[in-house]
Amino acid sequence: MLSKEEKRSLLKLARDTIQGKLQHRVTENYQPASDTLKEPCGAFVTLHKGGALRGCIGLVEAMKPLYKSVHEMALAAAFDDPRFPPLGRNELEEIDIEISVMSPPKRIKDVNEIEVGKHGIIMKRGFHQGLLLPQVATEQGWVRDTFLEHTCYKANMMGDCWKQPDTEIYIFSAEVFGEKDL
């Protein structure tokens, strides 16, 4: 669990990083406020504009220190999400930033282990992979089967792919916080 100050620090890092890129300047060298922010951890950065998704990219695996994951994913969400054009200078003021700090994924055999609102899902089969964050099911009002179906779609597979024996299903939890929360 992150403290309120650590959350604020990560949100400020994300916004400052995006603003720096928009202004064609190198952002200051960020110094983590705590050792927790230096721990390897996966994270997603989600951008909303007027309540609508404007970008979302992340790292599931704990490959980098949390603050570096947030820094890189803020840039990716703002400028590299293939679903959206790169963020423009005039948009930054309208953007709300949300960060999801990930737990390590755990492979499951029984979909009844999935708790809607608590778990996110990763669906894998062959070269196909899709992920939905825990808050997506809650925001959409989905039940477990609908959540599974949409994760299959996200992986570019048929909606019932989760029933196939060669499909791997992983769950994870996330500590989710945004600028509106703090």
MDAnalysis code that builds the backbone (N, CA, C; Angstrom):
import MDAnalysis as mda
import numpy as np

u = mda.Universe.empty(546, n_residues=182, atom_resindex=np.repeat(np.arange(182), 3), trajectory=True)
u.add_TopologyAttr("name", ["N", "CA", "C"] * 182)
u.add_TopologyAttr("resid", np.arange(1, 183))
u.add_TopologyAttr("resname", ["MET", "LEU", "SER", "LYS", "GLU", "GLU", "LYS", "ARG", "SER", "LEU", "LEU", "LYS", "LEU", "ALA", "ARG", "ASP", "THR", "ILE", "GLN", "GLY", "LYS", "LEU", "GLN", "HIS", "ARG", "VAL", "THR", "GLU", "ASN", "TYR", "GLN", "PRO", "ALA", "SER", "ASP", "THR", "LEU", "LYS", "GLU", "PRO", "CYS", "GLY", "ALA", "PHE", "VAL", "THR", "LEU", "HIS", "LYS", "GLY", "GLY", "ALA", "LEU", "ARG", "GLY", "CYS", "ILE", "GLY", "LEU", "VAL", "GLU", "ALA", "MET", "LYS", "PRO", "LEU", "TYR", "LYS", "SER", "VAL", "HIS", "GLU", "MET", "ALA", "LEU", "ALA", "ALA", "ALA", "PHE", "ASP", "ASP", "PRO", "ARG", "PHE", "PRO", "PRO", "LEU", "GLY", "ARG", "ASN", "GLU", "LEU", "GLU", "GLU", "ILE", "ASP", "ILE", "GLU", "ILE", "SER", "VAL", "MET", "SER", "PRO", "PRO", "LYS", "ARG", "ILE", "LYS", "ASP", "VAL", "ASN", "GLU", "ILE", "GLU", "VAL", "GLY", "LYS", "HIS", "GLY", "ILE", "ILE", "MET", "LYS", "ARG", "GLY", "PHE", "HIS", "GLN", "GLY", "LEU", "LEU", "LEU", "PRO", "GLN", "VAL", "ALA", "THR", "GLU", "GLN", "GLY", "TRP", "VAL", "ARG", "ASP", "THR", "PHE", "LEU", "GLU", "HIS", "THR", "CYS", "TYR", "LYS", "ALA", "ASN", "MET", "MET", "GLY", "ASP", "CYS", "TRP", "LYS", "GLN", "PRO", "ASP", "THR", "GLU", "ILE", "TYR", "ILE", "PHE", "SER", "ALA", "GLU", "VAL", "PHE", "GLY", "GLU", "LYS", "ASP", "LEU"])
u.atoms.positions = np.array([
    [0.835, -1.190, 0.000],
    [0.000, 0.000, 0.000],
    [0.876, 1.247, 0.000],
    [0.520, 2.150, -0.861],
    [1.255, 3.404, -0.951],
    [0.632, 4.453, -0.043],
    [1.455, 5.308, 0.483],
    [0.951, 6.420, 1.290],
    [0.347, 7.470, 0.359],
    [-0.411, 8.372, 0.942],
    [-1.018, 9.458, 0.171],
    [0.076, 10.303, -0.481],
    [1.160, 10.538, 0.232],
    [2.264, 11.339, -0.311],
    [2.945, 10.616, -1.479],
    [3.119, 9.303, -1.373],
    [3.722, 8.538, -2.474],
    [2.821, 8.579, -3.712],
    [1.516, 8.479, -3.502],
    [0.572, 8.557, -4.622],
    [0.647, 9.934, -5.282],
    [0.646, 10.971, -4.478],
    [0.747, 12.335, -5.014],
    [2.036, 12.511, -5.812],
    [3.110, 11.972, -5.278],
    [4.408, 12.076, -5.932],
    [4.390, 11.391, -7.299],
    [3.784, 10.210, -7.387],
    [3.716, 9.490, -8.662],
    [2.812, 10.211, -9.665],
    [1.706, 10.752, -9.197],
    [0.810, 11.497, -10.095],
    [1.491, 12.763, -10.615],
    [2.224, 13.436, -9.745],
    [2.966, 14.635, -10.165],
    [4.050, 14.245, -11.165],
    [4.737, 13.145, -10.918],
    [5.747, 12.652, -11.850],
    [5.133, 12.401, -13.223],
    [3.988, 11.742, -13.263],
    [3.334, 11.443, -14.537],
    [2.971, 12.728, -15.284],
    [2.345, 13.659, -14.588],
    [1.940, 14.911, -15.236],
    [3.158, 15.717, -15.683],
    [4.168, 15.848, -14.820],
    [5.372, 16.604, -15.170],
    [6.101, 15.986, -16.362],
    [6.100, 14.661, -16.421],
    [6.758, 13.955, -17.522],
    [6.064, 14.257, -18.844],
    [4.735, 14.189, -18.854],
    [3.970, 14.480, -20.072],
    [4.151, 15.941, -20.468],
    [4.057, 16.832, -19.496],
    [4.216, 18.264, -19.776],
    [5.610, 18.567, -20.323],
    [6.615, 17.932, -19.767],
    [7.981, 18.133, -20.257],
    [8.124, 17.739, -21.714],
    [7.553, 16.624, -22.069],
    [7.614, 16.168, -23.473],
    [6.872, 17.152, -24.376],
    [5.710, 17.618, -23.947],
    [4.940, 18.573, -24.754],
    [5.682, 19.889, -24.949],
    [6.490, 20.254, -23.963],
    [7.236, 21.514, -24.030],
    [8.657, 21.319, -24.561],
    [8.937, 20.116, -25.051],
    [10.249, 19.790, -25.634],
    [11.392, 20.077, -24.675],
    [11.176, 19.711, -23.425],
    [12.255, 19.886, -22.451],
    [12.428, 18.588, -21.677],
    [13.609, 18.405, -21.204],
    [13.904, 17.232, -20.393],
    [13.372, 17.495, -18.993],
    [12.603, 16.550, -18.476],
    [12.087, 16.743, -17.121],
    [13.225, 16.553, -16.118],
    [13.058, 17.219, -15.003],
    [14.087, 17.126, -13.959],
    [14.288, 15.681, -13.549],
    [15.454, 15.415, -13.054],
    [15.769, 14.077, -12.582],
    [14.974, 13.811, -11.308],
    [13.979, 12.971, -11.391],
    [13.073, 12.673, -10.279],
    [13.799, 11.890, -9.191],
    [13.634, 12.328, -7.979],
    [14.200, 11.622, -6.826],
    [13.050, 11.039, -6.011],
    [12.917, 9.711, -5.972],
    [11.822, 9.093, -5.224],
    [11.828, 9.525, -3.765],
    [10.622, 9.800, -3.271],
    [10.467, 10.269, -1.889],
    [10.637, 9.142, -0.879],
    [10.547, 7.891, -1.337],
    [10.656, 6.764, -0.407],
    [11.268, 5.563, -1.124],
    [11.743, 4.625, -0.333],
    [12.293, 3.391, -0.895],
    [11.221, 2.571, -1.592],
    [9.971, 2.698, -1.173],
    [8.864, 1.959, -1.792],
    [8.787, 2.270, -3.279],
    [9.002, 3.506, -3.654],
    [8.911, 3.917, -5.055],
    [10.085, 3.414, -5.885],
    [11.126, 2.918, -5.195],
    [12.292, 2.357, -5.879],
    [12.159, 0.851, -6.099],
    [11.146, 0.240, -5.492],
    [10.942, -1.205, -5.619],
    [10.417, -1.551, -7.004],
    [10.890, -2.657, -7.597],
    [10.356, -3.076, -8.895],
    [8.854, -3.368, -8.791],
    [8.107, -2.805, -9.737],
    [6.658, -2.975, -9.700],
    [6.076, -2.614, -11.067],
    [5.089, -3.384, -11.495],
    [4.366, -3.061, -12.713],
    [3.383, -1.935, -12.444],
    [3.090, -1.158, -13.482],
    [2.142, -0.048, -13.334],
    [1.537, 0.296, -14.688],
    [0.299, 0.747, -14.630],
    [-0.397, 1.283, -15.803],
    [-0.689, 2.747, -15.538],
    [-0.599, 3.553, -16.582],
    [-1.017, 4.938, -16.518],
    [-2.179, 5.095, -17.495],
    [-3.284, 5.611, -16.969],
    [-4.491, 5.802, -17.763],
    [-4.808, 7.286, -17.817],
    [-5.107, 7.766, -19.004],
    [-5.482, 9.162, -19.205],
    [-6.948, 9.225, -19.604],
    [-7.691, 10.114, -18.961],
    [-9.093, 10.359, -19.306],
    [-9.247, 11.823, -19.706],
    [-10.094, 12.058, -20.683],
    [-10.415, 13.420, -21.108],
    [-11.935, 13.512, -21.134],
    [-12.491, 14.359, -20.282],
    [-13.941, 14.475, -20.210],
    [-14.611, 13.172, -19.827],
    [-13.932, 12.357, -19.021],
    [-14.476, 11.077, -18.587],
    [-14.247, 9.939, -19.562],
    [-13.765, 10.228, -20.755],
    [-13.527, 9.196, -21.770],
    [-12.048, 8.805, -21.788],
    [-11.793, 7.552, -22.097],
    [-10.422, 7.075, -22.203],
    [-9.681, 7.862, -23.273],
    [-8.442, 8.287, -22.958],
    [-7.612, 9.028, -23.904],
    [-6.253, 8.375, -24.099],
    [-5.965, 7.356, -23.301],
    [-4.714, 6.612, -23.426],
    [-4.524, 5.739, -22.211],
    [-3.975, 4.553, -22.420],
    [-3.707, 3.644, -21.298],
    [-2.681, 2.618, -21.741],
    [-1.543, 2.651, -21.087],
    [-0.488, 1.679, -21.375],
    [0.215, 1.370, -20.061],
    [0.703, 0.127, -19.949],
    [1.388, -0.227, -18.724],
    [2.285, -1.429, -18.846],
    [2.956, -1.686, -17.758],
    [3.816, -2.858, -17.588],
    [3.193, -3.738, -16.515],
    [2.960, -4.988, -16.842],
    [2.394, -5.914, -15.867],
    [3.493, -6.442, -14.953],
    [4.592, -6.806, -15.545],
    [5.686, -7.407, -14.785],
    [6.502, -6.356, -14.046],
    [7.022, -6.735, -12.910],
    [7.853, -5.846, -12.093],
    [9.275, -5.861, -12.637],
    [9.488, -5.120, -13.719],
    [10.785, -5.118, -14.388],
    [11.642, -3.917, -14.023],
    [11.014, -2.871, -13.502],
    [11.710, -1.612, -13.219],
    [11.225, -1.065, -11.884],
    [11.969, -0.131, -11.313],
    [11.454, 0.545, -10.118],
    [10.115, 1.217, -10.451],
    [9.217, 1.262, -9.489],
    [7.880, 1.800, -9.705],
    [7.924, 3.193, -10.320],
    [8.761, 4.076, -9.813],
    [8.777, 5.434, -10.339],
    [9.201, 5.463, -11.808],
    [10.096, 4.556, -12.213],
    [10.505, 4.504, -13.620],
    [9.380, 3.930, -14.483],
    [8.672, 2.943, -13.952],
    [7.521, 2.396, -14.685],
    [6.491, 3.494, -14.937],
    [6.189, 4.286, -13.914],
    [5.210, 5.369, -14.058],
    [5.708, 6.416, -15.057],
    [6.962, 6.785, -14.963],
    [7.543, 7.762, -15.895],
    [7.385, 7.288, -17.344],
    [7.807, 6.070, -17.619],
    [7.764, 5.545, -18.988],
    [6.341, 5.307, -19.477],
    [5.470, 4.825, -18.603],
    [4.101, 4.534, -19.019],
    [3.276, 5.808, -19.196],
    [3.627, 6.871, -18.474],
    [2.954, 8.156, -18.694],
    [3.242, 8.650, -20.111],
    [4.488, 8.555, -20.526],
    [4.847, 8.946, -21.883],
    [4.147, 8.060, -22.912],
    [4.159, 6.762, -22.665],
    [3.535, 5.820, -23.606],
    [2.028, 6.060, -23.711],
    [1.355, 6.272, -22.586],
    [-0.097, 6.502, -22.609],
    [-0.434, 7.792, -23.349],
    [0.394, 8.811, -23.185],
    [0.121, 10.107, -23.811],
    [0.489, 10.150, -25.292],
    [1.524, 9.408, -25.679],
    [2.053, 9.599, -27.027],
    [2.136, 8.337, -27.887],
    [1.983, 7.154, -27.280],
    [2.205, 5.924, -28.046],
    [1.050, 4.934, -28.035],
    [-0.082, 5.259, -27.417],
    [-1.228, 4.341, -27.441],
    [-1.764, 4.343, -28.875],
    [-1.703, 3.194, -29.565],
    [-2.091, 3.171, -30.985],
    [-3.578, 3.457, -31.231],
    [-4.383, 3.454, -30.198],
    [-5.816, 3.728, -30.353],
    [-6.119, 5.215, -30.465],
    [-5.132, 6.059, -30.134],
    [-5.356, 7.500, -30.073],
    [-4.209, 8.257, -30.730],
    [-4.490, 9.462, -31.235],
    [-3.372, 10.294, -31.707],
    [-2.565, 10.768, -30.497],
    [-1.306, 11.146, -30.715],
    [-0.512, 11.670, -29.600],
    [-1.217, 12.864, -28.947],
    [-1.050, 12.958, -27.646],
    [-1.648, 14.049, -26.886],
    [-1.104, 15.380, -27.391],
    [-1.985, 16.355, -27.534],
    [-1.573, 17.686, -27.969],
    [-1.392, 18.614, -26.782],
    [-0.612, 19.656, -26.983],
    [-0.341, 20.635, -25.914],
    [-1.618, 21.200, -25.312],
    [-2.605, 21.461, -26.163],
    [-3.848, 22.073, -25.701],
    [-4.724, 21.109, -24.907],
    [-4.388, 19.834, -24.868],
    [-5.210, 18.845, -24.178],
    [-4.803, 18.600, -22.728],
    [-3.581, 18.891, -22.383],
    [-3.057, 18.491, -21.071],
    [-3.918, 18.992, -19.912],
    [-4.405, 20.202, -19.992],
    [-5.233, 20.750, -18.910],
    [-6.531, 19.971, -18.721],
    [-6.995, 19.298, -19.780],
    [-8.253, 18.555, -19.732],
    [-8.068, 17.098, -19.322],
    [-6.831, 16.677, -19.141],
    [-6.524, 15.276, -18.876],
    [-6.512, 14.994, -17.374],
    [-7.187, 13.910, -17.003],
    [-7.106, 13.367, -15.642],
    [-6.227, 12.130, -15.710],
    [-5.298, 12.019, -14.789],
    [-4.356, 10.899, -14.769],
    [-4.744, 9.928, -13.660],
    [-4.702, 8.649, -14.004],
    [-4.964, 7.572, -13.042],
    [-3.804, 6.579, -13.149],
    [-3.352, 6.100, -12.021],
    [-2.260, 5.128, -11.969],
    [-2.757, 3.864, -11.295],
    [-2.403, 2.728, -11.887],
    [-2.712, 1.416, -11.310],
    [-1.393, 0.719, -11.019],
    [-1.114, 0.493, -9.733],
    [0.105, -0.190, -9.318],
    [-0.240, -1.668, -9.168],
    [0.460, -2.505, -9.915],
    [0.086, -3.909, -10.083],
    [0.696, -4.845, -9.044],
    [-0.078, -5.862, -8.690],
    [0.478, -6.999, -7.960],
    [1.025, -7.972, -9.005],
    [1.887, -8.906, -8.613],
    [2.353, -9.898, -9.591],
    [1.175, -10.759, -10.071],
    [1.130, -11.082, -11.375],
    [0.054, -11.931, -11.884],
    [0.159, -13.350, -11.338],
    [-0.989, -13.982, -11.171],
    [-1.063, -15.355, -10.665],
    [-1.931, -16.164, -11.625],
    [-1.390, -17.276, -12.113],
    [-2.159, -18.129, -13.023],
    [-3.233, -18.872, -12.226],
    [-4.430, -18.942, -12.810],
    [-5.527, -19.657, -12.164],
    [-6.052, -20.740, -13.091],
    [-6.675, -21.739, -12.503],
    [-7.309, -22.829, -13.263],
    [-8.824, -22.734, -13.186],
    [-9.320, -22.044, -12.154],
    [-10.762, -21.959, -11.925],
    [-11.176, -20.489, -11.957],
    [-12.051, -20.128, -12.915],
    [-12.470, -18.730, -13.053],
    [-13.249, -18.234, -11.838],
    [-13.708, -19.136, -10.990],
    [-14.406, -18.715, -9.774],
    [-13.477, -18.000, -8.797],
    [-12.166, -18.074, -9.048],
    [-11.207, -17.329, -8.217],
    [-11.247, -15.834, -8.521],
    [-11.817, -15.461, -9.656],
    [-11.855, -14.057, -10.070],
    [-12.923, -13.316, -9.279],
    [-12.496, -12.245, -8.613],
    [-13.417, -11.374, -7.890],
    [-13.536, -10.067, -8.681],
    [-14.722, -9.860, -9.256],
    [-14.955, -8.649, -10.041],
    [-14.792, -7.435, -9.133],
    [-14.043, -6.458, -9.612],
    [-13.768, -5.258, -8.835],
    [-12.466, -5.342, -8.064],
    [-12.010, -6.562, -7.812],
    [-10.740, -6.746, -7.107],
    [-9.633, -7.179, -8.062],
    [-9.952, -8.065, -8.994],
    [-8.952, -8.629, -9.886],
    [-9.050, -8.077, -11.305],
    [-7.888, -7.931, -11.916],
    [-7.783, -7.731, -13.350],
    [-7.492, -9.088, -13.954],
    [-7.641, -9.180, -15.271],
    [-7.452, -10.466, -15.956],
    [-6.467, -10.296, -17.101],
    [-5.614, -11.313, -17.240],
    [-4.758, -11.453, -18.414],
    [-5.142, -12.774, -19.062],
    [-5.421, -12.726, -20.347],
    [-5.814, -13.904, -21.109],
    [-4.719, -14.163, -22.139],
    [-4.200, -15.417, -22.186],
    [-3.129, -15.754, -23.126],
    [-3.447, -17.062, -23.834],
    [-3.198, -17.067, -25.134],
    [-3.215, -18.309, -25.910],
    [-2.389, -18.078, -27.160],
    [-1.346, -18.886, -27.304],
    [-0.453, -18.712, -28.446],
    [0.159, -17.323, -28.433],
    [0.040, -16.637, -29.584],
    [0.595, -15.288, -29.693],
    [-0.393, -14.215, -29.245],
    [-1.576, -14.630, -28.847],
    [-2.615, -13.673, -28.437],
    [-2.543, -13.427, -26.936],
    [-2.705, -12.173, -26.571],
    [-2.733, -11.813, -25.155],
    [-3.561, -10.547, -24.991],
    [-4.387, -10.523, -23.951],
    [-5.171, -9.342, -23.645],
    [-5.254, -9.143, -22.148],
    [-5.393, -7.892, -21.736],
    [-5.444, -7.549, -20.321],
    [-6.507, -6.490, -20.109],
    [-7.271, -6.658, -19.043],
    [-8.182, -5.609, -18.591],
    [-7.927, -5.371, -17.107],
    [-7.833, -4.107, -16.743],
    [-7.600, -3.720, -15.352],
    [-8.842, -3.987, -14.506],
    [-8.668, -4.146, -13.200],
    [-9.808, -4.454, -12.324],
    [-10.934, -3.433, -12.400],
    [-10.592, -2.156, -12.532],
    [-11.612, -1.112, -12.512],
    [-12.494, -1.119, -13.752],
    [-12.054, -1.762, -14.842],
    [-12.845, -1.780, -16.077],
    [-14.169, -2.500, -15.853],
    [-14.121, -3.655, -15.209],
    [-15.357, -4.419, -14.969],
    [-16.322, -3.632, -14.094],
    [-15.812, -2.981, -13.085],
    [-16.656, -2.184, -12.189],
    [-17.268, -1.006, -12.936],
    [-16.435, -0.290, -13.696],
    [-16.924, 0.876, -14.448],
    [-18.000, 0.489, -15.453],
    [-17.875, -0.702, -16.030],
    [-18.823, -1.151, -17.052],
    [-20.017, -1.904, -16.466],
    [-19.957, -2.234, -15.179],
    [-21.042, -2.979, -14.542],
    [-21.095, -4.442, -14.977],
    [-19.940, -5.015, -15.290],
    [-19.881, -6.382, -15.783],
    [-19.891, -7.405, -14.656],
    [-20.462, -8.560, -14.936],
    [-20.329, -9.741, -14.089],
    [-19.115, -10.515, -14.584],
    [-18.716, -11.549, -13.870],
    [-17.493, -12.291, -14.173],
    [-17.446, -12.794, -15.627],
    [-18.504, -13.435, -16.105],
    [-18.479, -13.996, -17.459],
    [-18.311, -12.908, -18.518],
    [-18.944, -11.771, -18.320],
    [-18.817, -10.659, -19.276],
    [-17.399, -10.109, -19.247],
    [-16.818, -10.029, -18.066],
    [-15.435, -9.574, -17.907],
    [-14.485, -10.519, -18.647],
    [-14.685, -11.817, -18.464],
    [-13.866, -12.812, -19.163],
    [-14.025, -12.677, -20.680],
    [-15.247, -12.528, -21.126],
    [-15.536, -12.405, -22.557],
    [-14.810, -11.193, -23.155],
    [-14.892, -10.062, -22.485],
    [-14.255, -8.847, -23.011],
    [-12.735, -8.927, -22.942],
    [-12.197, -9.665, -21.996],
    [-10.749, -9.861, -21.965],
    [-10.322, -10.718, -23.154],
    [-11.145, -11.695, -23.518],
    [-10.875, -12.487, -24.730],
    [-10.870, -11.584, -25.960],
    [-11.862, -10.709, -26.061],
    [-11.922, -9.780, -27.193],
    [-10.679, -8.898, -27.235],
    [-10.248, -8.437, -26.068],
    [-9.053, -7.588, -25.992],
    [-7.826, -8.343, -26.515],
    [-7.829, -9.664, -26.345],
    [-6.731, -10.504, -26.836],
    [-6.921, -10.880, -28.304],
    [-7.948, -10.303, -28.924],
    [-8.256, -10.589, -30.327],
    [-8.624, -12.064, -30.537],
    [-9.403, -12.598, -29.597],
    [-9.883, -13.979, -29.675],
    [-11.406, -13.975, -29.542],
    [-11.997, -15.115, -29.783],
    [-13.444, -15.264, -29.632],
    [-13.815, -15.065, -28.153],
    [-15.032, -14.596, -27.906],
    [-15.474, -14.266, -26.562],
    [-15.500, -15.418, -25.578],
    [-15.530, -16.646, -26.088],
    [-15.542, -17.802, -25.182],
    [-14.170, -18.464, -25.072],
    [-13.125, -17.761, -25.479],
    [-11.773, -18.339, -25.451],
    [-11.370, -18.798, -24.061],
    [-11.938, -18.173, -23.058],
    [-11.575, -18.518, -21.677],
    [-12.004, -19.934, -21.305],
    [-12.897, -20.525, -22.080],
    [-13.362, -21.891, -21.822],
    [-12.453, -22.942, -22.457],
    [-11.550, -22.524, -23.320],
    [-10.669, -23.454, -24.029],
    [-9.524, -23.894, -23.116],
    [-9.205, -25.205, -23.123],
    [-8.178, -25.711, -22.201],
    [-6.771, -25.145, -22.445],
    [-6.485, -24.676, -23.668],
    [-5.143, -24.152, -23.938],
    [-5.030, -22.642, -23.683],
    [-6.082, -22.032, -23.150],
    [-6.034, -20.616, -22.792],
    [-5.547, -20.483, -21.350],
    [-4.559, -19.657, -21.168],
    [-4.033, -19.393, -19.817],
    [-4.715, -18.140, -19.280],
    [-5.158, -18.220, -18.023],
    [-5.804, -17.078, -17.380],
    [-5.002, -16.708, -16.138],
    [-4.695, -15.423, -16.056],
    [-3.962, -14.894, -14.905],
    [-4.809, -13.787, -14.277],
    [-4.687, -13.660, -12.968],
    [-5.350, -12.565, -12.268],
    [-4.302, -11.740, -11.533],
    [-4.660, -10.511, -11.258],
    [-3.805, -9.616, -10.491],
    [-4.712, -8.598, -9.824],
    [-4.186, -7.943, -8.815],
    [-4.917, -6.836, -8.211],
    [-4.115, -5.566, -8.487],
    [-4.732, -4.439, -8.239],
    [-4.052, -3.170, -8.488],
    [-4.507, -2.142, -7.467],
    [-3.562, -1.352, -7.029],
    [-3.899, -0.187, -6.198],
    [-4.091, 0.962, -7.185],
    [-5.329, 1.423, -7.282],
    [-5.703, 2.404, -8.293],
    [-5.979, 3.744, -7.619],
    [-5.373, 4.799, -8.175],
    [-5.588, 6.132, -7.630],
    [-5.408, 7.153, -8.747],
    [-6.109, 8.250, -8.613],
    [-6.036, 9.301, -9.618],
    [-6.024, 10.671, -8.993],
    [-5.834, 11.652, -9.842],
    [-5.769, 13.032, -9.381],
    [-7.064, 13.457, -8.705],
    [-8.181, 12.914, -9.140],
    [-9.469, 13.264, -8.538],
    [-9.609, 12.706, -7.117],
    [-8.825, 11.647, -6.819],
    [-8.922, 10.987, -5.510],
    [-8.146, 11.686, -4.412],
    [-7.128, 12.441, -4.800],
    [-6.213, 12.992, -3.780],
    [-6.338, 14.495, -3.630],
])
